[in-house]
């Protein structure tokens, strides 16, 4: 609301072909959308307000203010507020509900401020965990997607000091099963091939720089291959990405957030998409943050949001029945 989310969403929609078979619904206070739309030529004419989801009967771009409050906040670009965090989470919750009920085929979330969300009383680490709880899904994966590159961190929003203790064989096997299922169901890959990175420099160097590869990661890889899931590793992360080995795999499981996201964002050139694998519905998002520093200045680049919307549409049309094991 106060970050670049509305701006990049509207810019992306203005750049994409007009919806010919899809209704795009923008959730939240109309003054938020009209404020940012007023800075983009032609956008106000493209958006139609509705008072109920049932009013939408044709392709187009709609604004639905489902909130019942009499006085709704105005945008305050660049400002960190509890109110903006609250509105953001209410919109995310409503979008998830629409998808779970089957009233929407997919949801695309704009970046939110975790600090603003926590100020509003939502003590959550991020979108992914919140959506998993709402969906009643015990295991999900944050999958970063750019064309054929897909990177998934085993551990996500936890302190780096806690990562080693969070690396467990069972956690690796469960996450890899989610990845394998999503590759088959969402991307139509018949026989996925998954790479698994090591935790330590040089993947432990045979135990000289740490034993997690020998004691935890390699046993997980063996178990997964025995279960019929093709995976290889553990690979040293630096050489794996620098040498282009990622091109030989359908997905890469990194051990922690920055190990996977730094090379991913470098290779994605500002067009990466964050997808939540394992949910019963499709959810995508840009792979960047709220950028409060440039909010409201009309400087935000919409490339990642454009890709997030495009991928959501593609997955909604192509999603296959859930595979059986």
N, C-alpha and C positions, 0 to 999 in steps of 0.2 A: 504493500500500500504506500509506504514511504520510501521504498527502494526503487530499483529500476524495473521491477517485475511488470507493472502495468505498461510501461513504455515499450519494453522489448516484446511483450505479448501483442500489443497493437501494431508495432512495426512489422512483426513477423506475419500477422494476418494481412496487412496491407501489401506485403511482398508476395504472398502465396496466391495461387489462382483462386478466384472466387469460389466458395463452396458450391458444388454442383449436385451433390447428393448427401451432404453432411450439414447438420445443424451444429454450430459452434456456440456454446453458452458461456458467457463471461459472468462469473458469480461475484456478488458483492455490491456495495453501495454504488449507485449509478454515478454519483458525483465524482467518484474516484476515476472511473473509466472516462467520463466526459471531460474531466480536467486534463488528462493526458492526451485524449483523442483530439482535443481542441488545438493541440500543437502539431498535429499531423494532418496534412491536407487530405480531405475526402473521408477521413475516418468517421466523423459523426454521422454521415449519411449512410454508412454501411451497417450501423448498429441499430437494432430494434429493441426497445424495452418490452418486457413481458412481466406479468404479475404471477404467473404460474408456469411450471414446466409443461403442463398439458396444453398451453396455448401454442406451443411450437409444433407446427404441422408441416413445415417446408424447410428446405435448405436455407442457410443464411447465418448471420452473426447476431446473437441476441444478448441482451443484458438482463439478468434475473436477480433482483434484489430480494432474496428470501428472508432477510433479516426483518424483525418485527419492531425494532426500536424506533421511536418517534424522531429522535435526534441522532443522526449518524455523523461520524466524524468527517471532516474535510481532509484532503491530502496535505501532508506536511513533509515534502521531499527532504530526505537526508536526516530526518529526526527519528531517534530511537524512542518509541513510546510503547507502553503496555497496551494501549488501545489498538495500535496497529498490529501488535502481536495477536491480540484476541480476535480481531476481524480476520486475520490471515488463517488462524486455526479453525475458525467457524466455517470459512469457505472450503478449506481442505476437508473438514469433516463432512460437509454437505456433499461435496463432489464424490467422496468415497461412498457415501450412502447411496447416491444415485447409481453408481457403478455396481455396487453390491446388489441392489434391487433390480438391476437390468434396465434402468431408465436411461443410462448412458453407456456407450461402448468403451470409453476410455477417459482418463483424466490426465491433464497436463498441469503441473503445479509450477508456479513462478517461485524464484528463490525467496526464502523467508529468513528473518533474523532470529537465530536461536536465542539471542539475548532478549529481544523483544518478546518472544514467545514465553520465555521463562518469567519475564516481568509480569506477564499476563496470567501466570499461575499454572502454565503447562510445563511441568518439569520432565521434559523428554529430550533425548539426545538428538533427534532429527525426524524428518518426514518418514523415513523408512520404518522406524520402529513404531511410530504412531499409527501408520497405515496397517502394519501387520497386526497390531492389537485390534483395530477396528474390524479387520477382515477375519479375525479369529484364526490367523495363520501363524503357527509357532515358529516356522523357519522361512526367512526370506533372504534375498541377497541384493546388495546394491551393485548393479551392473552398469558400468560406464561403456557406452557404445559409440563408435565412430566407424561407419562403413563396416568392414570385416573385423575391426579391432574391438574386442570386448574384454574389459578388465574388471575383476571383482575383488575387493578387499575382504579377507577373512574376518578381520576385526575392523571396526569402523570408527565410531566417535568415542574412543577411550584414550586416556593419557598414554603416551609412548612408554612410560615407565611400567605400565601394566600389560604391555603386549605379550611379552615372553610367557607370562603366567596364563594368558588366555589361549595360547596355541596348544590345542589338544587334538589327538588323533580323531576322536569322535566328531569334534567340531569341523575338522577338515572334510571328513567323509560326508557329513550331513550337508555342508555347503556345496560340495561338489555334486551331490545328487540333485540339488536345486538347480545348479547351473546346467547340468546335463538335461534335465527335464525341460528347462526353458529353451535351450538351444533346439531341441526337437519340436516343442510345442509352438514357440513363438517365431522361430526363425526357419523352421522346416529343414533342419540339418539332420539327415538320417543317422549318421554315425559320427557324433561329435568327438573332437579330439581336444583335450584340455591340458594345458601346461600348469604346473604348480611350482611356485617360487620357493626358495629357501628363506630362512629368517636372518641368518647371520651373513657377514661378509664372506664371499667365496663359497656360499652355501655350507659354511662350517669347516671347510677344508678337512674333511674326514674326521671331524671331532676336535680338531686343534683349536678352532675358534668358537666352539659351542656344539652341543650334542642334540639340539632340537631336530636337526635334519635326520640324524641317525635314529633317535629314539621315538620321534613323534611323526615327522612328516613322511619319511619313507615307508613306515608301516601302514600309514593311511593310503598311500599310493598303491601299495601291494593289495590292500583290502579292496580298493576301488576297482582295480583291474580284474581281480577275482570275481567281482560282482558284475563284470561286463561293461564297465565304464572305462573307456580308453583315456588314460592320462599318463603324463611323463613328468619327471623331475626328481628331486628338487633342483631347480636351476638358480645359479647366482643372478640376482636381479639386474645388476649393471650390464653384464655381458649379454644377457638374454635380450634386453631391449636395444642396446647399442649395436648388436650384431644382427638385428632384424629377425631373430628366431620366432618372435611373436607372429610373424606372417604364416608360419607353418601350423598354427593352432586356431581353433574356433573360439577359444576363450582362455584367459589367463587368471589364475587364482593367486593373488598377492597375499602376503601374511599380514600386512597392516596398511592403513589408509594412504600415507604418503608414498610408500614403496610402489604402489600401483598408480596413484593419481598423478604424481609428478610426471612420469613418462607418458601417461595417457594424455594429459592436457597439453604436453609439449607436442605430441604427435597429432592431436586432433585439431590444432590450429584454431581454437575458439569455436569449434562446431561439434563438440562432444555432447552426448545426451546421458543423463542419469535415468536408468530404468530400474524399477523394482521387480526383480524376478521372484516368483513364488507366490505372488498374490493371485486371488481368483479373478482379478480384473487387471487391465492394462493401466500402468501409471508411468509417465515419463516426466522429465524436468530438465532444464538447462543444467550444465555442469559448473555454473559459476554462482557467486553470491549476490547479495543485495546491492553492493557498490554504492553505499550511501554517499560517498564523496562526489559522485556525478549525478545522483538522483535529481530529476527535474530539470536537467540541463540539456536534454535531447541529444546527449552524446553517446548513449549506450548502443552497443552493437548487438543486433538481434540474431546473429548467426546461430548460436546455440539453441535459442528458443524456436527458431524456424525449423531446425533439425528435430527438436523434441516434438513439435506438432506433427511434422511429416512422419516421424517414426510411429507416433501414436496412431495416426490414421492407417498407416501400413499394417501395423500389428493387429489393429481392430479388424481389418479385412482378411488377414491371412491366418489368424490364430487357429491352430489345429486343436482337435479334441485332446484332452490330457492323456499322455502316454501311459500305458500300463506296463508294469514290470513283472 
